[in-house]
Amino acid sequence: MNIIPPVYAEVNFGDSSVNPIAKFDSISTFTNLVIPLMMIGGSLITLTMLLYGAFTYLTSEGNAEKVKKSQSIIVYAVMGLFLVVASFVFTKIIGVIFNVKMPL
């Protein structure tokens, strides 16, 4: 004889009516929010670095050291943009493989 009877219940803590704090009921809804935000952030950082590299190139006054520094800033900004685009493509491929609904 059990003093406390067993309870067989399943609670979905991802449901906003059960858990009002819950915003994400699955990993796909989380990635649907985070991936576009990260792409926007990476693109803004790339734009900022490209503008900074162009500014340092224009104000280098022919100094070879400053020209080399500005060229490396521009190259690294373009490499960063490539990484942002490659990560987006990678997540899209993973989404297709696992049949996850992704934005864009």
Secondary structure, DSSP 8 states (H G I E B T S, - for coil): --SS--------TTSTTT-TT---SSHHHHHHHHHHHHHHHHHHHHHHHHHHHHHHHHTSTT-HHHHHHHHHHHHHHHHHHHHHHHHHHHHHHHHHHTT-----
